[in-house]
Amino acid sequence: MKIGKTDTERKVEKITESRNIVKEIIKFGINEEQKKDVIYFLSMELENNDLMKELCLILKKYRQGINQEEETEYNELSDNLSLENKKSKIIDI
């Protein structure tokens, strides 16, 4: 007799739920630029700060900013993240 769900079953349910969220977003009718924006904004919500920074750095290359000032802010973020990564690599050695 089985009581409760296995870890695998719970993981499958969570993945299915995530996929359903993606389907709803797609059904909403967004274009490629909006998809990149959604991915970017979701990455900003991550609790893992290192992962958030890495994803934002990658996504920044592919997102279009609204204006030059925003692009400058993205570039400054990119420069700061690159510097932090270099420092952490030096310390790890």
N, C-alpha and C positions, 0 to 999 in steps of 0.2 A: 504494500500500500504506500503510495507516494503522498507525502505531505509537503505542501508548498512548492515553489518553483526552484529550479536549479539556477546556478549563477549564469549558465549559458542562456537559459530561457529568459532571464531578466535582461541580459545584454541584448538579446535579439529584440525584445520588446522596446528597449531604449533606442536601438538603431532604427527600428521600424517607425517609431515616433519621430525621430529626427528626419527620416526620409519623407514622412508625411508632411512635416513642416516645410521641407524644400518643395514638395509638390504644390502646396498651397501658395508659396511665394511665386513659383513658376506660373501657376494658374492665374495669379493676379495680373500677369502680363507685363513683366519687366524686361528691359533691354539689357544688352551686354554691360553697358556702363553701370546700370543700376545693380546688376548682379555683383560687380566688383565692389560697389559701394556697400552693399549688404554684407558681403564677406568681410570687408574692412571693418565695418561697424560691429559686427559680431566678434571679430578678433579683438576689438578694443574691450570687450566684456569678459575676456578670459581672466581667470584668477591667477594663472601661471604667468607671472610678469615677464619672464624670459621668453616664453613662447609668444606672448602678445607682442613683444618688441620685434622678434624675428619675423613674425607674420606681417606686421605693419610695415616693416622695412621692405619686405618683398612686394607686398601689395602696392606700396607707394610708387613703385616703378611702373605699374600698370594703370593706376587710377589717374583720372584727369582732375586737376584742381579747378576750383571755381574761378580764381583769379590769381594774379602774380603773387600777391601777398600770401595766399594759401600755399602756393608752390614753394615760396621761401620758407614757410613754417615746416613743410614736409622735408625740405632739404636740410634744414637745421636739425630736425629730429633724426634724419638719416645720418648726418655727420656725428651727432652725439652718440647714437647707437653704435656706429662703427668704431668710434673712439672707445666706448665702454667695452665692446667685444675685444678690441686689441689689448686693452688693459687687463681684462680677465684672462686672456690667453697667456699674457706675459706672467701673470701671477701664478697660473696653473703649472707653468714649466718647472 
